[in-house]
């Protein structure tokens, strides 16, 4: 693999059409928008891309489209492909297919559902790395899969086909300790953070970048933050990091993940369609509310206009009653139409 994996890789979402199928035209437009706004690389089939809600053929199709756009007209945008499948033979086959497509590396979580010992996790990654023609980036996300412990990472970093780790554990001290133990053994090993709230401190402490979900919604801001951090322009970088916190909070916690990010992409002008996450009437109402909040937050940076009716907020942060009534009426109308 030529070159270290570093920068901001966007775990972009997948738009759906009215039938619930992948909207390939809109997906191409979305990827072009990211590349045109300077994103370092693409990370299709990540958590924000809802890879577990796509079938096997759909997951492959998403990577094919990402590579098509990444290499369009002389582009050379690196693609870190989400390549995990529940059976290791399928994962190996998928990794080798993505190698043939020209992806830079494959991101692999530890197996999920069944609890595994760290010895078993290590054996899994060793076998995968031995059999794969595509370099492996381990993906630590213990919220959804078996943890990859620091001692396991230290052991696995010695494998020449394991080239980095993406960490979404939301634990900066753990991230720093991992770098501290691995870097003397493997200086070329890549460290990518998966939590935008600690993007700036992770870079300042030696991280190589991140796979940042909000980079799909505000790539301009995330890339500016990354570049300022690399240039050691800390005052402005810090200001942007703090500005991002409200947006991150509402998109991550304001609705069932990743619907807040789908709302954000809708605000940026994309026809995202309805996601495959099941939604109650209450959750739909909540998405309507946070969509308006997201638009107001992004409008403060001049990237979009304010929503109809403006962004008036009552004392204490409550949304104006007339805005709430408008949202309720629209949701009820949609429900009645079904």
N, C-alpha and C positions, 0 to 999 in steps of 0.2 A: 504494500500500500504506500503510495507516494504522499508524503506530507502528513504532519500531525493533524488530528481532528481538533479544530478550535474555532471559536466564534459563536454566533447565535444560530441554532438550528430550530426551525419553526415546526412544532408538532401540529400541523394545520388540520383543520376540520374537513369533513367531506359533505358537500351539499347533496341534498336529495330532491328528486322531482316529485310531481304530484302523485305518482304511483308508488313512491317510496324507494325507487331505484336510484343508484348513483347518477347525479346530474353531471355527466362528463364535461359538457360545454362549460358549465359554471365552475367546475373543479379546475379546468385549464385556466380560466380567467382569474381564479383566486390565486393559483400558483404564480402566474405571470405578475400579478399585483405584488406579491411578496418579493419576487426577484427584482422587479423594477424599483422597489423601495429599499433595496440594498441588503436584504437578509443574507446571511453568510451561507446558509444551507437549508435543506428541507429535511423534515423528519416525518414522513408519511407513516401511517399506522402506529402512531403513538397513542397514549391514553386519550388525549383531546380529540384525536381522530377516530375514537370509538372502534378500535380494531376488533374488539370482542363482539361487536354487534354487526360485523361484516362477515360474510361467509368466505370460505377459502378462496374461491375464484375472485370475489370482490377485493379481497386484500391484495391479491396479485395485480389486479387491474389498477388499483390505486397507485402501486409502485410503478407500473408501466407508464401511467400518465405523468407521474412526477418526473420520471427519467426523460420522457419525451420533451417536457417543458424545460427541464434543467439543461438539456443539451441542444435546445432549439437555437438555430442561427448562430452557431459558434459559442454559445454559452458553455460554461464549465462549472456549474453550481453543484457542489457535493451533495449527495443524498445519503443520509443515514436511515436505512430502511428498518422499520419495525418488522421483525421477521419471526416472532415467536409463534409456535404452534404447540398444542398440548402434547403431541407425540414427537419424540426426538427425531425419528426418521423423517417426518414431515418438515420439521424445522430445518434439518440438514438439507433436504431437497429444496426448500424455500430459499435458504441462504445461497445455495449454489446457483439457483435460477437468478437471484438478484445479482450475484457476481457476474453472470453472463450479460446481464443488462447494463452493467457498468457502475453499480452503486459503490460508494466508498467503503461502507461497513454496514453491519447489521446489528441492531439493538435488541438484546435478548434479556427478558426478565428471568428470574429463577422460577421453576415450576410452581404453579399455584394450586389451591384447593387442599391437597394433601400436605401435611406438615412433614418437613424433611430435616434430617440432621445436616450440619454444615459439611460433614464429610461427603454426604450424598450430593449436596449442592455443588461442592468442588468437583466431584466425579462427573456430574452432569456437564458442567462447563468445559472440563478437560476433554470429554468425548466430543462435544460439539465442536470445539476449536480444532481438534484433530481431524475431523471429518469435513469441515467447512472450507470452501475455497474463498469465502468472504471473511475479512477480519471481523472479530467479535467485539462489540462494546457491551459490557455488562450493564444491566439496568436495575438498580436497587430501588424497589418501591414496596417496602414491607407492609404498607397499608393494604395491598392487594395480592401479594405473593410472598413466598419465603424470602426472608432477609438474606442478603449476602454480607456476612460479617466482615469486619476489618481483617482478622487473621486469614479468612478465606480469600479476600481480595489480594492480600500480600502474597499468598501462595500462588494464586492464579495469574498475577501480573508477570510471572516468570515465563508464562507460555507465550511464544512469539506471535501467535495468531490472536491473542487477546490484547487489544490495543488501548482500552480505556474503560471508563465507567461513567454512567450517568446516575446521579444520586438524587432521589426525590424524597428522602427521609425527613427533610425539613429540620436538619440538625447540623448547624454550622460547625460546632466543635468536633463532631464525628467526621465531617468532611475534611476538616483541617488535619485531624489525626491520621486519616487515611493517606492524604497527600504526604504528610511528614514521614510515614513509614514506607510508602511506595516509591517516592521520587529518587531516593538514593539507589534503589535497585533497578529502576526503569525510568530514566529521565524523559523518554519520549512518550510515556503513558499519558493519555488524555483524561482530564477531569472536567466533567460537565455538570453543572448544577441544574436541578429541575424545579427550583422554587424561586420565582421572581422577587419575592420579598427580600431575599438575601443574595441577589445577583451581584450587586456592587461589592459587598464585603467578601464574597467568594472569589471575585476576580482580584481584589486587592491582596488577598492572602495566597494568591498563586494559581487560582483556577483558570481553566482555559476557555470558559464561556458557559453556555447553557442551552438546554432545550426548553424554551420559554413559551408557555401557551399564549400569553398576552402579546407575543410578537406577531401573532396572526391578526390581532385587532388593531394594534398600534405599532407596527414595525418601525415606523419613523422614530418613535420615542425609545424603544428598546435598543435599536441600533445606535442611537445617539448616546444613550447611557453606556453601552458597551465601549464605544469608541472613545468617549471621554475618560472612562476608567483606564483604558489602555494607554491613553496619552497623559495620565496622571493629573487630569484637570478635575480635582476632587470636589471643589465647591459646587460646580455646576452638575457634576454627576450625582452628588448627594442630593441636590435639590430635585432632580428628576426621579431618583429612587424614592424619595418621600412622596412626590406627586403621584407616583404609580400605586401607592398603597391602597388608596380608596378604590381605585379601579379594579385592582387585583381582588380586593375583598368582596366587592359586589359580584364580580363575575365568577369567582370561585365558590363563595358561600351563599350568594343570593338566591340560588336555585340548585336543583339536583345537578351535580356535575355530569356532563360539561355544558348544560343548557345555557348557562350564563355566557359562555364563549360563543355559542351559536347566536345568542342575542347580540353580542358585540359585533359579530361578522355581519349580521343583518343591518346594524346601524352603519357599518362601513359600505353598505350598498350591495351586498351579495344576496342572491336568492338561495337561502340555505335550506328551505323546505322544512318539513317537520322531522325532527330527529326520531330515532327508534327507541328512545327512552319513553316508557309509559308515563302518561301525565294525567293527573286528576284535574277537575275543573279549578280547584284551588291553586294547583301548581301552574296551570296556564295563566291564571290571573296574576300570580307572582312573577312569571316571566314577562308579562306585559308591563308590570311595574318596573322591574329592574332594567328592561330595555330602555325605558325612558330615562332612568337614572344613569345608565351607561352613556346614552347619547349626551346628556348634560355634562358628564365628566369629560368626555372626549371633546365636546364643543369648546370647553375652556382652553384647549390647546390649538384651536383653529383647524382641526382636522375634519370636522363635520359641523353643520349648523345645529342650532337648538331645535328641539322637537316642537311641534305645533302647540301653541299655548305658552311657550317659553319654559324656563326652569325655575319659576317662582316656588320658593319653599317657605313654609310657615315657621315661626319660631320653634326651636327644638328639633328642626329637621323634618317635620311631617310634611308630606306632599299635600298640596292644596286639594280640598274636598272635591272641587269641580273636576280636577284631573282624575281622581279616583273614580268618580261617577262615569266619566267618559270611558275609562278602561273597563269597568264592570259592564257597561252597556255593550261594548264591542265584543267582549268575551262571551256574554250571554247570547248575543246575536249569532256568533259563530257556532256555539253549542246547539242552539235551536235549529240552525241550518243543517246540522248533521242528523 
